[in-house]
């Protein structure tokens, strides 16, 4: 399935307990969420079925204003006062006539309070991006 709805507790774990310097932890999340990888371009059946787009994944991420807070402030359960929504679209496309590929990663933030959660959404998207590129370098286009 190309759609994934992240539970708020998973996002909370990512933001406050997951060490972004721990490559194994980040790679485990990437594999568990089945995020696209540039090496998947070698899959012949995928190339034949969709010659330009090899893999696509959409993640629906709940955002709470507490996600941008420090770990210290996070120890109070049920914190935060506003929820918004972050949509993450990831695609791997093969350039026509070549065996190279391009990874695109786009975030869209939807907030009913005129950007109140912008800081939390930016902080969360940066951490999510680190999960995506864990263990395969800078192939993002």
Secondary structure, DSSP 4 states (H G I P E B T S, - for coil): --EEEE-HHHHHHHHHT--TT-HHHHHHHHHHTT---GGGGG-HHHHHH-SSEEEEEEEEEEEEGGGGS-TTGGGSTT--S-EEEEEEEEEEEEPTTSS-EEEEEEEEEE-TTTTTTHHHHHHHHHHHHHHHHTTT-S-B-
